[in-house]
Amino acid sequence: MNDIKQRVAIFIPARYASQRFDGKLLELIGERTILHHVYNRVIQSTLASSVTIVVDDNRLEQEAKYIEAATIMSEGVFRCGSDRCMAAYQDMAKDDILINVQADQPFIDPKIIDQLISTMISDTSIEIASLRTKNKSRAKGKQVVKVSIDDKDDAVDFYRVLPLDPDVQKQDLYRHIGVYGFRKSAVDQIRKLDISKREEELSLEQLRWLDHGMKIRMVGVDYNPLSVDQPEDLKSIIDQYEG
């Protein structure tokens, strides 16, 4: 945990219901649940001041207590994990930077979380930051979100499926990684924003911020995410884990 002047709170939004895989965070990989694996990775961050799991269900709360994690039970209905984290963060209101680490990446590398934090600490003009793969990617499939960037490494746009527009086809694209950083001022602004049409159509929370003119710094990291979106993903991960 860090002892620098800027305090950094990491929140892990843990939701029981899932469109494709209910209760997936309580599924086992080896002897630990997915949530336990994620938490064990995240607490290895050397720059975080605190790590908290934000749950919406008693079953997840019990698991969080079992693994001795700090826990907040969120109240209300939220469109996405970032909104859930921001609501909990507003109640705490003591940290300079909020980091949202999605709970479906059981083997996330804590070093890439620290890369994001370090970037925001070094450049206080960054209001929102996220991660992208270092190498270009045109991976197919709606679950793999792609991002294009400008010469300052700020996001230009995000895609699930690439449009046929020739200009988009020519762009350098990178795979987006579901970790977000927010300065407190950005949280205050985002919580007042209306949902954008594109966010609703594509179910990408970051499009709301982009569509309202907010900048998102994309930090390139040498990492390829392995997430659990559906039962087939879990089987593949277990096979690799046991192999």
C-alpha atoms as a printed R data frame, in Angstrom:
    type eleno elety resid chain resno       x       y       z
1   ATOM     1    CA   MET     A     1   0.000   0.000   0.000
2   ATOM     2    CA   ASN     A     2   1.271   3.461  -0.810
3   ATOM     3    CA   ASP     A     3   2.452   6.201   1.530
4   ATOM     4    CA   ILE     A     4   2.408   9.013  -1.042
5   ATOM     5    CA   LYS     A     5   0.279  12.135  -0.804
6   ATOM     6    CA   GLN     A     6  -2.362  11.060  -3.320
7   ATOM     7    CA   ARG     A     7  -4.621   8.420  -1.786
8   ATOM     8    CA   VAL     A     8  -5.848   5.723  -4.153
9   ATOM     9    CA   ALA     A     9  -8.927   3.582  -3.466
10  ATOM    10    CA   ILE     A    10  -9.369   0.414  -5.524
11  ATOM    11    CA   PHE     A    11 -12.942  -0.833  -5.754
12  ATOM    12    CA   ILE     A    12 -13.898  -4.228  -7.185
13  ATOM    13    CA   PRO     A    13 -17.590  -4.169  -8.233
14  ATOM    14    CA   ALA     A    14 -18.988  -7.659  -7.646
15  ATOM    15    CA   ARG     A    15 -22.463  -8.314  -9.069
16  ATOM    16    CA   TYR     A    16 -24.209 -11.648  -8.606
17  ATOM    17    CA   ALA     A    17 -26.593 -11.502 -11.576
18  ATOM    18    CA   SER     A    18 -25.085 -11.691 -15.046
19  ATOM    19    CA   GLN     A    19 -26.710 -11.654 -18.448
20  ATOM    20    CA   ARG     A    20 -24.689 -14.665 -19.561
21  ATOM    21    CA   PHE     A    21 -23.507 -16.354 -16.337
22  ATOM    22    CA   ASP     A    22 -25.289 -15.813 -13.004
23  ATOM    23    CA   GLY     A    23 -23.158 -16.302  -9.910
24  ATOM    24    CA   LYS     A    24 -19.955 -16.658 -11.896
25  ATOM    25    CA   LEU     A    25 -17.845 -14.869  -9.277
26  ATOM    26    CA   LEU     A    26 -18.501 -17.727  -6.847
27  ATOM    27    CA   GLU     A    27 -17.382 -20.403  -9.297
28  ATOM    28    CA   LEU     A    28 -14.191 -22.216  -8.338
29  ATOM    29    CA   ILE     A    29 -10.847 -22.180 -10.106
30  ATOM    30    CA   GLY     A    30  -8.838 -24.677  -8.134
31  ATOM    31    CA   GLU     A    31  -9.766 -24.172  -4.476
32  ATOM    32    CA   ARG     A    32 -10.621 -20.468  -4.752
33  ATOM    33    CA   THR     A    33 -13.571 -18.590  -6.183
34  ATOM    34    CA   ILE     A    34 -13.089 -16.203  -9.083
35  ATOM    35    CA   LEU     A    35 -13.698 -13.307  -6.678
36  ATOM    36    CA   HIS     A    36 -11.010 -14.657  -4.336
37  ATOM    37    CA   HIS     A    37  -8.493 -14.904  -7.198
38  ATOM    38    CA   VAL     A    38  -9.229 -11.334  -8.301
39  ATOM    39    CA   TYR     A    39  -8.925  -9.963  -4.782
40  ATOM    40    CA   ASN     A    40  -5.638 -11.772  -4.140
41  ATOM    41    CA   ARG     A    41  -4.199 -10.226  -7.301
42  ATOM    42    CA   VAL     A    42  -5.483  -6.714  -6.669
43  ATOM    43    CA   ILE     A    43  -4.155  -6.453  -3.100
44  ATOM    44    CA   GLN     A    44  -0.661  -6.923  -4.522
45  ATOM    45    CA   SER     A    45  -0.841  -3.370  -5.891
46  ATOM    46    CA   THR     A    46   1.972  -1.360  -4.307
47  ATOM    47    CA   LEU     A    47   0.326   2.018  -4.980
48  ATOM    48    CA   ALA     A    48  -3.166   1.479  -3.560
49  ATOM    49    CA   SER     A    49  -4.229   2.947  -0.232
50  ATOM    50    CA   SER     A    50  -7.152   0.535   0.121
51  ATOM    51    CA   VAL     A    51  -8.965  -2.292  -1.684
52  ATOM    52    CA   THR     A    52 -12.722  -2.753  -1.230
53  ATOM    53    CA   ILE     A    53 -15.183  -5.199  -2.805
54  ATOM    54    CA   VAL     A    54 -18.539  -3.580  -3.634
55  ATOM    55    CA   VAL     A    55 -21.208  -6.315  -3.539
56  ATOM    56    CA   ASP     A    56 -24.924  -6.426  -4.328
57  ATOM    57    CA   ASP     A    57 -25.841  -9.808  -2.850
58  ATOM    58    CA   ASN     A    58 -25.524 -11.558   0.512
59  ATOM    59    CA   ARG     A    59 -23.782 -14.547  -1.068
60  ATOM    60    CA   LEU     A    60 -21.008 -12.310  -2.398
61  ATOM    61    CA   GLU     A    61 -20.825 -10.445   0.895
62  ATOM    62    CA   GLN     A    62 -20.284 -13.733   2.750
63  ATOM    63    CA   GLU     A    63 -17.504 -14.724   0.336
64  ATOM    64    CA   ALA     A    64 -15.851 -11.323   0.757
65  ATOM    65    CA   LYS     A    65 -15.947 -11.716   4.530
66  ATOM    66    CA   TYR     A    66 -14.541 -15.251   4.228
67  ATOM    67    CA   ILE     A    67 -11.517 -13.953   2.326
68  ATOM    68    CA   GLU     A    68 -11.226 -11.089   4.854
69  ATOM    69    CA   ALA     A    69 -11.794  -8.322   2.326
70  ATOM    70    CA   ALA     A    70 -13.175  -4.887   3.134
71  ATOM    71    CA   THR     A    71 -16.730  -4.840   1.798
72  ATOM    72    CA   ILE     A    72 -19.518  -2.399   0.963
73  ATOM    73    CA   MET     A    73 -23.071  -3.524   0.183
74  ATOM    74    CA   SER     A    74 -24.321  -1.263  -2.599
75  ATOM    75    CA   GLU     A    75 -27.894   0.010  -2.568
76  ATOM    76    CA   GLY     A    76 -29.959   0.629  -5.681
77  ATOM    77    CA   VAL     A    77 -29.815  -0.364  -9.342
78  ATOM    78    CA   PHE     A    78 -26.790   0.562 -11.461
79  ATOM    79    CA   ARG     A    79 -26.171   0.309 -15.187
80  ATOM    80    CA   CYS     A    80 -22.530  -0.670 -14.843
81  ATOM    81    CA   GLY     A    81 -19.729  -1.460 -12.430
82  ATOM    82    CA   SER     A    82 -18.275   2.042 -12.598
83  ATOM    83    CA   ASP     A    83 -21.584   3.586 -11.483
84  ATOM    84    CA   ARG     A    84 -21.727   1.106  -8.599
85  ATOM    85    CA   CYS     A    85 -18.168   1.991  -7.562
86  ATOM    86    CA   MET     A    86 -18.779   5.724  -7.820
87  ATOM    87    CA   ALA     A    87 -21.823   5.561  -5.566
88  ATOM    88    CA   ALA     A    88 -19.803   3.720  -2.909
89  ATOM    89    CA   TYR     A    89 -16.840   6.057  -3.420
90  ATOM    90    CA   GLN     A    90 -19.022   9.130  -2.866
91  ATOM    91    CA   ASP     A    91 -20.009   7.729   0.522
92  ATOM    92    CA   MET     A    92 -16.317   7.450   1.487
93  ATOM    93    CA   ALA     A    93 -15.197  10.725  -0.152
94  ATOM    94    CA   LYS     A    94 -11.655  10.679   1.225
95  ATOM    95    CA   ASP     A    95  -9.458   9.409  -1.589
96  ATOM    96    CA   ASP     A    96  -8.029  11.400  -4.496
97  ATOM    97    CA   ILE     A    97  -8.235   8.627  -7.101
98  ATOM    98    CA   LEU     A    98 -10.739   5.820  -7.584
99  ATOM    99    CA   ILE     A    99  -9.690   2.689  -9.465
100 ATOM   100    CA   ASN     A   100 -12.345   0.262 -10.734
101 ATOM   101    CA   VAL     A   101 -11.047  -3.254 -11.376
102 ATOM   102    CA   GLN     A   102 -13.653  -5.531 -12.913
103 ATOM   103    CA   ALA     A   103 -14.230  -8.753 -10.994
104 ATOM   104    CA   ASP     A   104 -14.214 -11.178 -13.936
105 ATOM   105    CA   GLN     A   105 -10.431 -11.208 -14.571
106 ATOM   106    CA   PRO     A   106  -9.170 -13.867 -12.118
107 ATOM   107    CA   PHE     A   107  -5.516 -13.604 -13.096
108 ATOM   108    CA   ILE     A   108  -5.162  -9.863 -13.612
109 ATOM   109    CA   ASP     A   109  -1.576  -8.663 -13.249
110 ATOM   110    CA   PRO     A   110  -1.271  -6.168 -10.336
111 ATOM   111    CA   LYS     A   111   1.565  -4.457 -12.200
112 ATOM   112    CA   ILE     A   112  -0.798  -3.107 -14.851
113 ATOM   113    CA   ILE     A   113  -3.008  -1.652 -12.117
114 ATOM   114    CA   ASP     A   114   0.040   0.130 -10.752
115 ATOM   115    CA   GLN     A   115   0.902   1.387 -14.245
116 ATOM   116    CA   LEU     A   116  -2.507   3.036 -14.417
117 ATOM   117    CA   ILE     A   117  -2.190   4.525 -10.937
118 ATOM   118    CA   SER     A   118   1.358   5.735 -11.587
119 ATOM   119    CA   THR     A   119   0.253   7.480 -14.782
120 ATOM   120    CA   MET     A   120  -2.510   9.350 -12.954
121 ATOM   121    CA   ILE     A   121  -0.247  10.282 -10.052
122 ATOM   122    CA   SER     A   122   2.413  11.604 -12.424
123 ATOM   123    CA   ASP     A   123   0.006  13.644 -14.557
124 ATOM   124    CA   THR     A   124  -2.632  15.369 -12.452
125 ATOM   125    CA   SER     A   125  -4.342  16.742 -15.578
126 ATOM   126    CA   ILE     A   126  -5.709  13.231 -16.325
127 ATOM   127    CA   GLU     A   127  -9.309  13.021 -15.111
128 ATOM   128    CA   ILE     A   128 -10.094   9.513 -16.423
129 ATOM   129    CA   ALA     A   129  -7.699   6.766 -17.486
130 ATOM   130    CA   SER     A   130  -8.014   3.181 -18.623
131 ATOM   131    CA   LEU     A   131  -5.871   0.415 -20.074
132 ATOM   132    CA   ARG     A   132  -5.280  -0.975 -23.546
133 ATOM   133    CA   THR     A   133  -3.025  -3.652 -24.888
134 ATOM   134    CA   LYS     A   134   0.357  -2.416 -26.037
135 ATOM   135    CA   ASN     A   135   0.126  -4.259 -29.339
136 ATOM   136    CA   LYS     A   136  -2.473  -3.599 -32.040
137 ATOM   137    CA   SER     A   137  -5.505  -5.853 -32.168
138 ATOM   138    CA   ARG     A   138  -8.427  -6.436 -34.512
139 ATOM   139    CA   ALA     A   139  -9.815  -9.346 -32.549
140 ATOM   140    CA   LYS     A   140 -13.311 -10.313 -33.624
141 ATOM   141    CA   GLY     A   141 -16.301 -10.932 -31.377
142 ATOM   142    CA   LYS     A   142 -18.548  -8.523 -29.493
143 ATOM   143    CA   GLN     A   143 -16.970  -9.405 -26.139
144 ATOM   144    CA   VAL     A   144 -13.591  -8.032 -27.233
145 ATOM   145    CA   VAL     A   145 -13.829  -4.249 -27.052
146 ATOM   146    CA   LYS     A   146 -11.465  -2.326 -29.294
147 ATOM   147    CA   VAL     A   147 -10.247   1.248 -28.829
148 ATOM   148    CA   SER     A   148  -8.655   3.773 -31.185
149 ATOM   149    CA   ILE     A   149  -6.397   6.500 -29.786
150 ATOM   150    CA   ASP     A   150  -4.965   9.863 -30.839
151 ATOM   151    CA   ASP     A   151  -1.347  11.028 -30.691
152 ATOM   152    CA   LYS     A   152  -1.738  11.896 -26.985
153 ATOM   153    CA   ASP     A   153  -2.954   8.374 -26.131
154 ATOM   154    CA   ASP     A   154  -6.465   9.657 -25.467
155 ATOM   155    CA   ALA     A   155  -9.357   7.468 -26.620
156 ATOM   156    CA   VAL     A   156 -10.980   8.464 -29.908
157 ATOM   157    CA   ASP     A   157 -13.659   5.763 -29.930
158 ATOM   158    CA   PHE     A   158 -14.567   2.290 -28.693
159 ATOM   159    CA   TYR     A   159 -15.993  -0.556 -30.779
160 ATOM   160    CA   ARG     A   160 -17.509  -3.977 -30.284
161 ATOM   161    CA   VAL     A   161 -17.877  -4.733 -33.989
162 ATOM   162    CA   LEU     A   162 -15.916  -2.640 -36.455
163 ATOM   163    CA   PRO     A   163 -18.066  -0.626 -38.883
164 ATOM   164    CA   LEU     A   164 -17.380  -0.800 -42.605
165 ATOM   165    CA   ASP     A   165 -16.383   2.873 -42.652
166 ATOM   166    CA   PRO     A   166 -13.020   3.011 -44.536
167 ATOM   167    CA   ASP     A   167 -11.656   5.611 -42.119
168 ATOM   168    CA   VAL     A   168 -12.277   3.300 -39.156
169 ATOM   169    CA   GLN     A   169 -10.786   0.343 -41.027
170 ATOM   170    CA   LYS     A   170  -7.537   2.287 -41.435
171 ATOM   171    CA   GLN     A   171  -7.203   3.166 -37.755
172 ATOM   172    CA   ASP     A   172  -4.786   1.503 -35.371
173 ATOM   173    CA   LEU     A   173  -6.884  -0.394 -32.845
174 ATOM   174    CA   TYR     A   174  -6.025  -1.906 -29.478
175 ATOM   175    CA   ARG     A   175  -7.883  -4.243 -27.162
176 ATOM   176    CA   HIS     A   176  -9.451  -2.439 -24.228
177 ATOM   177    CA   ILE     A   177  -8.803  -3.800 -20.726
178 ATOM   178    CA   GLY     A   178 -11.517  -3.309 -18.108
179 ATOM   179    CA   VAL     A   179  -9.682  -1.250 -15.498
180 ATOM   180    CA   TYR     A   180 -10.600   2.409 -14.981
181 ATOM   181    CA   GLY     A   181  -9.134   5.287 -12.999
182 ATOM   182    CA   PHE     A   182 -11.077   8.394 -11.982
183 ATOM   183    CA   ARG     A   183 -10.054  11.535 -10.197
184 ATOM   184    CA   LYS     A   184 -12.611  12.773  -7.674
185 ATOM   185    CA   SER     A   185 -13.560  15.721  -9.908
186 ATOM   186    CA   ALA     A   186 -14.376  13.291 -12.728
187 ATOM   187    CA   VAL     A   187 -16.567  11.185 -10.438
188 ATOM   188    CA   ASP     A   188 -18.530  14.298  -9.458
189 ATOM   189    CA   GLN     A   189 -19.053  15.170 -13.135
190 ATOM   190    CA   ILE     A   190 -19.891  11.653 -14.363
191 ATOM   191    CA   ARG     A   191 -22.574  11.149 -11.742
192 ATOM   192    CA   LYS     A   192 -24.488  14.072 -13.278
193 ATOM   193    CA   LEU     A   193 -24.308  12.842 -16.885
194 ATOM   194    CA   ASP     A   194 -27.258  11.436 -18.796
195 ATOM   195    CA   ILE     A   195 -26.840   8.050 -20.447
196 ATOM   196    CA   SER     A   196 -25.782   8.481 -24.065
197 ATOM   197    CA   LYS     A   197 -27.480   6.761 -26.971
198 ATOM   198    CA   ARG     A   198 -24.320   4.871 -27.933
199 ATOM   199    CA   GLU     A   199 -23.731   3.671 -24.377
200 ATOM   200    CA   GLU     A   200 -27.221   2.222 -24.331
201 ATOM   201    CA   GLU     A   201 -26.830   0.585 -27.749
202 ATOM   202    CA   LEU     A   202 -23.419  -0.994 -27.113
203 ATOM   203    CA   SER     A   203 -23.483  -1.402 -23.314
204 ATOM   204    CA   LEU     A   204 -20.157   0.396 -22.989
205 ATOM   205    CA   GLU     A   205 -20.096   2.767 -20.025
206 ATOM   206    CA   GLN     A   206 -17.035   4.622 -21.319
207 ATOM   207    CA   LEU     A   207 -19.020   5.909 -24.304
208 ATOM   208    CA   ARG     A   208 -21.124   8.039 -21.952
209 ATOM   209    CA   TRP     A   209 -18.030   9.890 -20.794
210 ATOM   210    CA   LEU     A   210 -16.614  10.185 -24.301
211 ATOM   211    CA   ASP     A   211 -19.924  11.319 -25.801
212 ATOM   212    CA   HIS     A   212 -20.144  14.103 -23.215
213 ATOM   213    CA   GLY     A   213 -16.725  15.428 -24.161
214 ATOM   214    CA   MET     A   214 -14.617  13.908 -21.386
215 ATOM   215    CA   LYS     A   215 -11.143  12.636 -22.242
216 ATOM   216    CA   ILE     A   216  -9.976   9.121 -21.397
217 ATOM   217    CA   ARG     A   217  -6.213   8.522 -21.301
218 ATOM   218    CA   MET     A   218  -5.404   5.022 -22.553
219 ATOM   219    CA   VAL     A   219  -2.306   3.514 -20.950
220 ATOM   220    CA   GLY     A   220  -0.649   0.832 -23.083
221 ATOM   221    CA   VAL     A   221   0.391  -2.303 -21.177
222 ATOM   222    CA   ASP     A   222   1.986  -5.592 -22.156
223 ATOM   223    CA   TYR     A   223  -0.918  -7.792 -21.085
224 ATOM   224    CA   ASN     A   224  -3.693  -9.800 -22.706
225 ATOM   225    CA   PRO     A   225  -6.798 -10.036 -20.509
226 ATOM   226    CA   LEU     A   226  -8.357 -13.360 -19.627
227 ATOM   227    CA   SER     A   227 -11.919 -12.782 -18.433
228 ATOM   228    CA   VAL     A   228 -14.897 -14.986 -17.563
229 ATOM   229    CA   ASP     A   229 -17.951 -13.831 -19.530
230 ATOM   230    CA   GLN     A   230 -19.716 -17.172 -19.996
231 ATOM   231    CA   PRO     A   231 -19.405 -20.812 -18.826
232 ATOM   232    CA   GLU     A   232 -17.199 -21.746 -21.794
233 ATOM   233    CA   ASP     A   233 -14.621 -19.162 -20.679
234 ATOM   234    CA   LEU     A   234 -14.474 -20.672 -17.202
235 ATOM   235    CA   LYS     A   235 -13.896 -24.175 -18.583
236 ATOM   236    CA   SER     A   236 -11.033 -22.904 -20.739
237 ATOM   237    CA   ILE     A   237  -9.451 -21.082 -17.788
238 ATOM   238    CA   ILE     A   238  -9.770 -24.118 -15.503
239 ATOM   239    CA   ASP     A   239  -8.131 -26.299 -18.148
240 ATOM   240    CA   GLN     A   240  -5.195 -23.863 -18.353
241 ATOM   241    CA   TYR     A   241  -5.005 -23.506 -14.574
242 ATOM   242    CA   GLU     A   242  -4.932 -27.250 -13.977
243 ATOM   243    CA   GLY     A   243  -2.632 -27.857 -16.911
